[in-house]
């Protein structure tokens, strides 16, 4: 019977990351389904435990360059930093220009 695990991947923040994670995991024999969300930075993997282990799934993610939550410190030492806010992972807040919001209609108001 298939099992599911949910993994948090802090650096999966865009659609191309989601696609790479999905491709990497679906290439593993025994992985049945992969649901990934860049918004939640989580991936749910449904797999056959008799064919693949959670450790093999973790290894495939690491090989693809995606470290799970908890290994973030190791990642920070591996990525050269320039001291920028991007590297520090600080919150970014944007404001919509009021003129853009008026022209765009309701679907653009956020």
Secondary structure, 3 states (H helix, E strand, C coil): CEEEEEEECCCCCCHHHHHHHHHHHHCCCCEEEEEEECCCCEEEEEEECCCCCHHHHHHHHHHHCCCCCCCHHHHHHHCCCCCCHHHHCCCCCCCCCHHHHHHHCHHHCC
